[in-house]
Structure formats: C-alpha cells, structure tokens
Amino acid sequence: MHGLRRNLLVQQVAAIGIPGTTIELPEEPSMEEYERGMRYAVEALKREKFTCAAFGDIFLEDLRTWRENQLAPYGIQTIFPLWRKDTKKLVKEFVRLGFKAITVCVDANKLDASFVGRIIDEDFLRELPRGVDPCGENGEFHTFCFDGPTFSKPVAFAKGEKIYREYKGPGNKTSGFWFCDLICNG
C-alpha cells in the first residue's frame, strides 16, 4: 500500500543500521499469494533462529489476532510495543523527537489529494479532518520515515508525481488512493 520504491526502503534500512529483507509479491497479490510469501519468509527467519516479531499496530484487534494466528504455528512470539497507546500522543512524540516522515499514500475516501506528499508535522496534524486517526491507524494514510535520531543520515529523495489508483477489494468494492512517487536522490 505504500507504493514506495525499493531503493528508498534499502537506504532507510541501511541508515537505521539494521539487517533487512523483502518479500517479493505481485502488484495486487491474492491473499493466498501474500500468505505463501509470508510463510516462506517466516520459515527462512526461523532457520536463522529468529524467535519474535514486532509490529507497530496500535488498536486494530482483528489485525493483531491475524498476525498472532499466522505466526503461532512457527513458534514466533508477537510483540506490539505501541498497543493501545494514545495515537495523538504517539505522533506528537514522534515529531518532538525529530523523526521525519512523508505521506506516500492516502485513502481518497478519507483525505483529498492535498494530503499526499506532505511531511507529518504540527500543521499536517492540525489540518486532519475529524475522524481521521493522527497515526493513520485505520488506513487513512501511509508514510515513509526518512530521518530521525536513529538514522545515521537522512534518506535523500525528491517528490515525483501524484498518482490516483483504484483497487478492487472484498466483494469487488473499488477503493481509490492517492500516491506520491518518491524518487531516490542518493
């Protein structure tokens, strides 16, 4: 859902200084394709002696349960360090600590195109419409974190074009999303 170029993700992981890997999926994977990719990745991590996985979910109970159920057969412990935290406080702390993120995807049913390609800051938070979670926890928006206290250097990028795309969801319901293409500058 982020529509992020792979080279930016690779730079982000390197700047944070952690090992990383990706799971290759088609542009619109079926649930079976998604689960098969995850299964292969989890099996590889188990062979490398990984025993737990951390997630940034805050309050989506069904997603947490799904993650726990998917990883339980592998003996992978799930950790949710942000679980049930106040999302207004979390995002304000994120900004206060000096992390920088840009919106790369917004749900067109909840936010207009002006919200994509924006830096998460006090102005952005102030302008969010009522009913939109300030962390985007209900899928209202997705971000790319490109700098902060844990980064050795910022990830360099330029904003590209804004693109509108529609996707078919459950029951053939169409949903629209605005994307901001980020182009590697580093």
DRENPA-3360 file (N, C-alpha, C; in nm, 2 decimals, always signed):
BEGIN
1 = MHGLRRNL = +0.08/-0.12/+0.00/+0.00/+0.00/+0.00/+0.08/+0.13/+0.00 ~ +0.21/+0.12/+0.02/+0.29/+0.24/+0.03/+0.33/+0.29/-0.11 ~ +0.35/+0.20/-0.20/+0.39/+0.24/-0.34/+0.53/+0.29/-0.34 ~ +0.61/+0.25/-0.24/+0.75/+0.31/-0.23/+0.85/+0.23/-0.31 ~ +0.94/+0.30/-0.37/+1.05/+0.24/-0.45/+1.14/+0.16/-0.36 ~ +1.18/+0.04/-0.41/+1.26/-0.05/-0.33/+1.39/+0.02/-0.28 ~ +1.46/+0.10/-0.37/+1.59/+0.16/-0.33/+1.57/+0.25/-0.21 ~ +1.46/+0.32/-0.20/+1.44/+0.40/-0.08/+1.43/+0.32/+0.05;
9 = LVQQVAAI = +1.36/+0.21/+0.04/+1.35/+0.12/+0.15/+1.49/+0.06/+0.19 ~ +1.57/+0.03/+0.09/+1.70/-0.03/+0.12/+1.79/+0.08/+0.19 ~ +1.78/+0.21/+0.14/+1.85/+0.32/+0.21/+1.80/+0.34/+0.35 ~ +1.67/+0.33/+0.37/+1.62/+0.36/+0.50/+1.67/+0.25/+0.60 ~ +1.67/+0.13/+0.56/+1.72/+0.02/+0.65/+1.87/+0.04/+0.68 ~ +1.94/+0.07/+0.58/+2.09/+0.10/+0.59/+2.11/+0.22/+0.69 ~ +2.03/+0.32/+0.67/+2.05/+0.44/+0.76/+2.02/+0.41/+0.90 ~ +1.92/+0.32/+0.93/+1.89/+0.28/+1.06/+1.99/+0.18/+1.12;
17 = GIPGTTIE = +2.06/+0.11/+1.03/+2.16/+0.02/+1.07/+2.11/-0.12/+1.12 ~ +2.00/-0.16/+1.05/+1.95/-0.30/+1.09/+1.95/-0.38/+0.96 ~ +1.96/-0.52/+0.98/+1.95/-0.60/+0.86/+1.81/-0.60/+0.81 ~ +1.79/-0.62/+0.68/+1.66/-0.62/+0.63/+1.65/-0.71/+0.51 ~ +1.52/-0.76/+0.48/+1.49/-0.83/+0.36/+1.36/-0.80/+0.32 ~ +1.32/-0.83/+0.20/+1.19/-0.80/+0.14/+1.12/-0.93/+0.10 ~ +1.00/-0.93/+0.08/+0.92/-1.04/+0.03/+0.86/-0.99/-0.11 ~ +0.90/-1.06/-0.21/+0.85/-1.01/-0.35/+0.71/-1.06/-0.37;
25 = LPEEPSME = +0.62/-0.97/-0.40/+0.48/-1.00/-0.43/+0.44/-0.93/-0.56 ~ +0.34/-0.99/-0.63/+0.28/-0.92/-0.74/+0.22/-0.79/-0.70 ~ +0.19/-0.70/-0.79/+0.13/-0.57/-0.76/+0.00/-0.58/-0.68 ~ -0.09/-0.67/-0.72/-0.21/-0.69/-0.64/-0.22/-0.83/-0.61 ~ -0.15/-0.88/-0.50/-0.15/-1.02/-0.47/-0.28/-1.07/-0.41 ~ -0.31/-1.19/-0.44/-0.42/-1.25/-0.37/-0.38/-1.28/-0.23 ~ -0.48/-1.31/-0.15/-0.45/-1.35/-0.01/-0.36/-1.47/+0.00 ~ -0.38/-1.57/-0.09/-0.30/-1.69/-0.10/-0.16/-1.66/-0.13;
33 = EYERGMRY = -0.14/-1.57/-0.23/+0.00/-1.53/-0.27/+0.07/-1.46/-0.15 ~ +0.00/-1.37/-0.08/+0.05/-1.30/+0.03/+0.09/-1.39/+0.14 ~ +0.00/-1.48/+0.18/+0.03/-1.58/+0.28/+0.15/-1.67/+0.25 ~ +0.15/-1.72/+0.12/+0.26/-1.80/+0.07/+0.40/-1.73/+0.09 ~ +0.40/-1.60/+0.04/+0.52/-1.52/+0.06/+0.57/-1.51/+0.20 ~ +0.47/-1.48/+0.29/+0.50/-1.47/+0.43/+0.55/-1.60/+0.49 ~ +0.48/-1.71/+0.45/+0.53/-1.84/+0.50/+0.67/-1.87/+0.47 ~ +0.71/-1.84/+0.34/+0.85/-1.87/+0.30/+0.95/-1.78/+0.38;
41 = AVEALKRE = +0.91/-1.65/+0.40/+0.99/-1.56/+0.48/+1.01/-1.60/+0.62 ~ +0.90/-1.64/+0.68/+0.90/-1.68/+0.82/+0.98/-1.81/+0.84 ~ +0.97/-1.90/+0.75/+1.04/-2.02/+0.76/+1.19/-1.99/+0.75 ~ +1.23/-1.90/+0.66/+1.37/-1.86/+0.65/+1.42/-1.79/+0.78 ~ +1.34/-1.71/+0.84/+1.38/-1.64/+0.96/+1.39/-1.74/+1.07 ~ +1.31/-1.84/+1.08/+1.32/-1.95/+1.18/+1.45/-2.02/+1.17 ~ +1.49/-2.05/+1.04/+1.62/-2.12/+1.02/+1.73/-2.03/+1.07 ~ +1.71/-1.90/+1.07/+1.82/-1.81/+1.12/+1.80/-1.79/+1.27;
49 = KFTCAAFG = +1.72/-1.86/+1.33/+1.70/-1.86/+1.48/+1.62/-1.74/+1.53 ~ +1.54/-1.67/+1.45/+1.46/-1.56/+1.50/+1.34/-1.62/+1.58 ~ +1.31/-1.56/+1.69/+1.20/-1.61/+1.77/+1.09/-1.52/+1.80 ~ +1.10/-1.39/+1.75/+0.99/-1.30/+1.78/+0.98/-1.20/+1.66 ~ +0.86/-1.13/+1.65/+0.84/-1.03/+1.55/+0.77/-0.92/+1.62 ~ +0.81/-0.79/+1.59/+0.75/-0.67/+1.65/+0.66/-0.60/+1.54 ~ +0.55/-0.55/+1.58/+0.46/-0.48/+1.49/+0.42/-0.35/+1.55 ~ +0.40/-0.25/+1.46/+0.36/-0.12/+1.50/+0.21/-0.09/+1.51;
57 = DIFLEDLR = +0.13/-0.20/+1.51/-0.01/-0.18/+1.52/-0.05/-0.12/+1.66 ~ -0.15/-0.04/+1.66/-0.19/+0.03/+1.78/-0.32/-0.01/+1.84 ~ -0.42/-0.03/+1.75/-0.55/-0.07/+1.81/-0.64/-0.16/+1.72 ~ -0.59/-0.21/+1.61/-0.67/-0.29/+1.52/-0.67/-0.44/+1.57 ~ -0.77/-0.47/+1.65/-0.77/-0.60/+1.72/-0.77/-0.72/+1.62 ~ -0.85/-0.70/+1.51/-0.85/-0.81/+1.41/-0.72/-0.84/+1.34 ~ -0.65/-0.73/+1.31/-0.51/-0.74/+1.25/-0.41/-0.80/+1.35 ~ -0.42/-0.76/+1.47/-0.33/-0.82/+1.57/-0.36/-0.97/+1.59;
65 = TWRENQLA = -0.48/-1.01/+1.59/-0.52/-1.15/+1.61/-0.47/-1.23/+1.48 ~ -0.49/-1.17/+1.36/-0.45/-1.24/+1.24/-0.30/-1.26/+1.24 ~ -0.22/-1.16/+1.28/-0.07/-1.17/+1.29/-0.03/-1.28/+1.39 ~ -0.10/-1.28/+1.51/-0.06/-1.38/+1.61/-0.10/-1.52/+1.56 ~ -0.21/-1.53/+1.49/-0.25/-1.66/+1.44/-0.16/-1.71/+1.33 ~ -0.11/-1.62/+1.24/-0.02/-1.66/+1.13/+0.12/-1.70/+1.18 ~ +0.16/-1.64/+1.29/+0.30/-1.67/+1.34/+0.30/-1.78/+1.45 ~ +0.19/-1.80/+1.52/+0.19/-1.90/+1.62/+0.24/-2.04/+1.58;
73 = PYGIQTIF = +0.20/-2.09/+1.46/+0.24/-2.23/+1.42/+0.40/-2.24/+1.41 ~ +0.46/-2.13/+1.40/+0.61/-2.13/+1.38/+0.68/-2.10/+1.51 ~ +0.60/-2.08/+1.62/+0.66/-2.05/+1.75/+0.72/-1.91/+1.76 ~ +0.67/-1.82/+1.67/+0.72/-1.68/+1.67/+0.63/-1.60/+1.77 ~ +0.70/-1.54/+1.87/+0.63/-1.46/+1.96/+0.60/-1.32/+1.90 ~ +0.48/-1.27/+1.91/+0.45/-1.14/+1.86/+0.46/-1.03/+1.97 ~ +0.51/-0.92/+1.93/+0.53/-0.81/+2.02/+0.47/-0.68/+1.96 ~ +0.39/-0.61/+2.04/+0.32/-0.49/+2.00/+0.35/-0.38/+2.09;
81 = PLWRKDTK = +0.46/-0.31/+2.08/+0.51/-0.21/+2.18/+0.42/-0.09/+2.18 ~ +0.34/-0.06/+2.08/+0.26/+0.06/+2.07/+0.11/+0.03/+2.11 ~ +0.08/-0.10/+2.14/-0.06/-0.14/+2.16/-0.13/-0.05/+2.25 ~ -0.25/+0.00/+2.21/-0.34/+0.08/+2.28/-0.29/+0.21/+2.34 ~ -0.18/+0.26/+2.28/-0.13/+0.39/+2.31/-0.22/+0.49/+2.25 ~ -0.22/+0.61/+2.31/-0.30/+0.72/+2.25/-0.23/+0.77/+2.12 ~ -0.30/+0.77/+2.01/-0.24/+0.80/+1.88/-0.20/+0.95/+1.87 ~ -0.27/+1.03/+1.93/-0.24/+1.18/+1.93/-0.10/+1.20/+2.00;
89 = KLVKEFVR = -0.09/+1.13/+2.12/+0.04/+1.15/+2.20/+0.15/+1.08/+2.12 ~ +0.13/+0.96/+2.06/+0.23/+0.89/+1.99/+0.29/+0.98/+1.87 ~ +0.20/+1.04/+1.79/+0.25/+1.11/+1.67/+0.32/+1.24/+1.72 ~ +0.27/+1.30/+1.82/+0.33/+1.43/+1.87/+0.47/+1.40/+1.93 ~ +0.48/+1.28/+1.99/+0.61/+1.24/+2.04/+0.71/+1.21/+1.93 ~ +0.66/+1.15/+1.83/+0.73/+1.12/+1.70/+0.79/+1.24/+1.65 ~ +0.71/+1.35/+1.63/+0.75/+1.47/+1.58/+0.85/+1.54/+1.67 ~ +0.82/+1.54/+1.80/+0.90/+1.61/+1.90/+1.04/+1.55/+1.91;
97 = LGFKAITV = +1.05/+1.42/+1.89/+1.18/+1.35/+1.90/+1.27/+1.38/+1.77 ~ +1.21/+1.44/+1.67/+1.29/+1.47/+1.55/+1.28/+1.37/+1.44 ~ +1.18/+1.28/+1.44/+1.16/+1.19/+1.33/+1.09/+1.27/+1.22 ~ +1.12/+1.23/+1.10/+1.06/+1.30/+0.98/+1.00/+1.19/+0.89 ~ +0.87/+1.21/+0.85/+0.80/+1.12/+0.77/+0.72/+1.20/+0.67 ~ +0.70/+1.14/+0.55/+0.61/+1.20/+0.45/+0.50/+1.10/+0.41 ~ +0.39/+1.15/+0.38/+0.28/+1.07/+0.34/+0.30/+1.02/+0.19 ~ +0.29/+0.89/+0.17/+0.31/+0.84/+0.04/+0.19/+0.78/-0.03;
105 = CVDANKLD = +0.09/+0.77/+0.06/-0.04/+0.71/+0.01/-0.15/+0.76/+0.10 ~ -0.26/+0.81/+0.04/-0.38/+0.85/+0.13/-0.50/+0.78/+0.06 ~ -0.59/+0.74/+0.15/-0.72/+0.69/+0.11/-0.81/+0.80/+0.06 ~ -0.85/+0.80/-0.06/-0.92/+0.91/-0.12/-1.06/+0.93/-0.07 ~ -1.11/+0.82/+0.00/-1.24/+0.83/+0.07/-1.23/+0.91/+0.20 ~ -1.11/+0.93/+0.25/-1.10/+0.99/+0.38/-1.02/+1.12/+0.37 ~ -0.93/+1.13/+0.28/-0.84/+1.25/+0.26/-0.83/+1.29/+0.11 ~ -0.82/+1.42/+0.09/-0.81/+1.46/-0.05/-0.66/+1.46/-0.09;
113 = ASFVGRII = -0.64/+1.48/-0.22/-0.50/+1.47/-0.28/-0.40/+1.56/-0.21 ~ -0.45/+1.67/-0.15/-0.36/+1.77/-0.09/-0.28/+1.71/+0.03 ~ -0.33/+1.59/+0.08/-0.26/+1.53/+0.20/-0.15/+1.44/+0.16 ~ -0.14/+1.40/+0.03/-0.03/+1.31/-0.01/+0.09/+1.39/-0.04 ~ +0.21/+1.34/-0.01/+0.33/+1.41/-0.03/+0.36/+1.52/+0.07 ~ +0.29/+1.51/+0.19/+0.31/+1.61/+0.29/+0.39/+1.55/+0.41 ~ +0.47/+1.64/+0.47/+0.55/+1.60/+0.58/+0.46/+1.59/+0.71 ~ +0.48/+1.49/+0.79/+0.40/+1.49/+0.91/+0.46/+1.59/+1.01;
121 = DEDFLREL = +0.39/+1.69/+1.04/+0.43/+1.80/+1.13/+0.30/+1.85/+1.20 ~ +0.32/+1.95/+1.28/+0.21/+2.01/+1.35/+0.10/+2.06/+1.26 ~ +0.14/+2.13/+1.15/+0.04/+2.18/+1.05/-0.04/+2.06/+0.99 ~ +0.03/+1.96/+0.95/-0.04/+1.84/+0.90/-0.14/+1.79/+1.00 ~ -0.10/+1.77/+1.12/-0.19/+1.71/+1.22/-0.31/+1.81/+1.25 ~ -0.28/+1.93/+1.25/-0.39/+2.03/+1.28/-0.50/+2.03/+1.17 ~ -0.45/+2.00/+1.04/-0.54/+2.01/+0.93/-0.62/+1.88/+0.90 ~ -0.59/+1.77/+0.97/-0.66/+1.65/+0.95/-0.80/+1.66/+0.98;
129 = PRGVDPCG = -0.89/+1.61/+0.89/-1.03/+1.62/+0.92/-1.07/+1.53/+1.04 ~ -1.18/+1.57/+1.10/-1.24/+1.49/+1.21/-1.26/+1.35/+1.17 ~ -1.23/+1.25/+1.26/-1.25/+1.11/+1.23/-1.13/+1.05/+1.16 ~ -1.03/+1.12/+1.13/-0.90/+1.06/+1.07/-0.80/+1.05/+1.18 ~ -0.76/+0.92/+1.20/-0.66/+0.90/+1.31/-0.53/+0.97/+1.28 ~ -0.47/+1.04/+1.38/-0.34/+1.11/+1.35/-0.22/+1.02/+1.32 ~ -0.24/+0.89/+1.35/-0.13/+0.80/+1.30/-0.17/+0.72/+1.18 ~ -0.29/+0.75/+1.12/-0.34/+0.68/+1.01/-0.37/+0.53/+1.04;
137 = ENGEFHTF = -0.40/+0.50/+1.16/-0.41/+0.36/+1.21/-0.53/+0.29/+1.14 ~ -0.62/+0.36/+1.08/-0.74/+0.29/+1.01/-0.71/+0.29/+0.86 ~ -0.59/+0.31/+0.82/-0.55/+0.31/+0.68/-0.58/+0.44/+0.60 ~ -0.60/+0.54/+0.68/-0.63/+0.67/+0.61/-0.51/+0.72/+0.53 ~ -0.39/+0.69/+0.58/-0.27/+0.73/+0.51/-0.15/+0.64/+0.55 ~ -0.05/+0.63/+0.46/+0.07/+0.56/+0.49/+0.19/+0.65/+0.47 ~ +0.30/+0.63/+0.54/+0.41/+0.72/+0.54/+0.54/+0.65/+0.51 ~ +0.64/+0.73/+0.48/+0.78/+0.68/+0.47/+0.86/+0.77/+0.56;
145 = CFDGPTFS = +0.92/+0.71/+0.66/+1.01/+0.78/+0.76/+1.15/+0.79/+0.70 ~ +1.20/+0.91/+0.68/+1.32/+0.93/+0.61/+1.43/+0.99/+0.70 ~ +1.41/+1.02/+0.82/+1.51/+1.08/+0.91/+1.46/+1.07/+1.05 ~ +1.56/+1.08/+1.14/+1.53/+1.08/+1.28/+1.65/+1.05/+1.36 ~ +1.64/+1.05/+1.50/+1.75/+1.02/+1.58/+1.82/+0.89/+1.57 ~ +1.75/+0.79/+1.51/+1.81/+0.66/+1.50/+1.87/+0.64/+1.36 ~ +1.87/+0.74/+1.27/+1.92/+0.74/+1.14/+2.06/+0.79/+1.14 ~ +2.16/+0.72/+1.07/+2.29/+0.77/+1.05/+2.30/+0.89/+0.96;
153 = KPVAFAKG = +2.20/+0.90/+0.87/+2.19/+1.01/+0.78/+2.04/+1.01/+0.72 ~ +1.99/+1.12/+0.68/+1.86/+1.12/+0.62/+1.86/+1.04/+0.48 ~ +1.75/+0.99/+0.45/+1.73/+0.92/+0.32/+1.70/+1.04/+0.22 ~ +1.78/+1.05/+0.12/+1.76/+1.16/+0.02/+1.66/+1.12/-0.09 ~ +1.57/+1.20/-0.11/+1.47/+1.18/-0.22/+1.41/+1.31/-0.27 ~ +1.35/+1.30/-0.38/+1.27/+1.41/-0.44/+1.13/+1.36/-0.46 ~ +1.03/+1.46/-0.45/+0.89/+1.42/-0.47/+0.87/+1.41/-0.62 ~ +0.81/+1.31/-0.67/+0.77/+1.29/-0.80/+0.62/+1.33/-0.82;
161 = EKIYREYK = +0.56/+1.27/-0.92/+0.42/+1.30/-0.94/+0.32/+1.23/-0.85 ~ +0.20/+1.29/-0.84/+0.09/+1.24/-0.76/+0.01/+1.15/-0.86 ~ -0.03/+1.03/-0.81/-0.10/+0.94/-0.90/-0.22/+0.89/-0.82 ~ -0.33/+0.88/-0.89/-0.45/+0.82/-0.84/-0.47/+0.68/-0.89 ~ -0.50/+0.58/-0.80/-0.52/+0.44/-0.84/-0.64/+0.39/-0.77 ~ -0.71/+0.30/-0.84/-0.82/+0.23/-0.78/-0.79/+0.08/-0.77 ~ -0.84/+0.02/-0.66/-0.82/-0.12/-0.64/-0.95/-0.19/-0.60 ~ -0.96/-0.31/-0.65/-1.08/-0.39/-0.61/-1.06/-0.46/-0.48;
169 = GPGNKTSG = -1.15/-0.44/-0.39/-1.14/-0.51/-0.26/-1.24/-0.62/-0.24 ~ -1.26/-0.66/-0.12/-1.36/-0.77/-0.09/-1.49/-0.73/-0.15 ~ -1.56/-0.83/-0.21/-1.69/-0.80/-0.27/-1.69/-0.71/-0.39 ~ -1.57/-0.71/-0.45/-1.55/-0.63/-0.57/-1.57/-0.48/-0.55 ~ -1.56/-0.43/-0.43/-1.58/-0.29/-0.40/-1.45/-0.22/-0.44 ~ -1.46/-0.11/-0.51/-1.35/-0.03/-0.56/-1.31/+0.08/-0.45 ~ -1.19/+0.09/-0.42/-1.13/+0.19/-0.33/-1.03/+0.27/-0.41 ~ -1.03/+0.40/-0.39/-0.93/+0.49/-0.45/-0.83/+0.54/-0.36;
177 = FWFCDLIC = -0.70/+0.56/-0.41/-0.59/+0.60/-0.33/-0.51/+0.70/-0.41 ~ -0.46/+0.80/-0.34/-0.36/+0.89/-0.40/-0.22/+0.85/-0.35 ~ -0.13/+0.85/-0.44/+0.01/+0.81/-0.41/+0.10/+0.93/-0.45 ~ +0.21/+0.95/-0.38/+0.31/+1.04/-0.41/+0.44/+0.96/-0.44 ~ +0.48/+0.97/-0.57/+0.60/+0.89/-0.60/+0.73/+0.96/-0.54 ~ +0.81/+0.89/-0.47/+0.93/+0.94/-0.42/+1.05/+0.89/-0.50 ~ +1.13/+0.97/-0.55/+1.24/+0.94/-0.63/+1.37/+0.95/-0.56 ~ +1.45/+0.84/-0.56/+1.58/+0.83/-0.49/+1.67/+0.94/-0.54;
185 = NG = +1.74/+1.01/-0.44/+1.83/+1.12/-0.47/+1.97/+1.09/-0.41 ~ +1.99/+0.97/-0.37/+2.12/+0.95/-0.30/+2.19/+0.83/-0.35;
% end
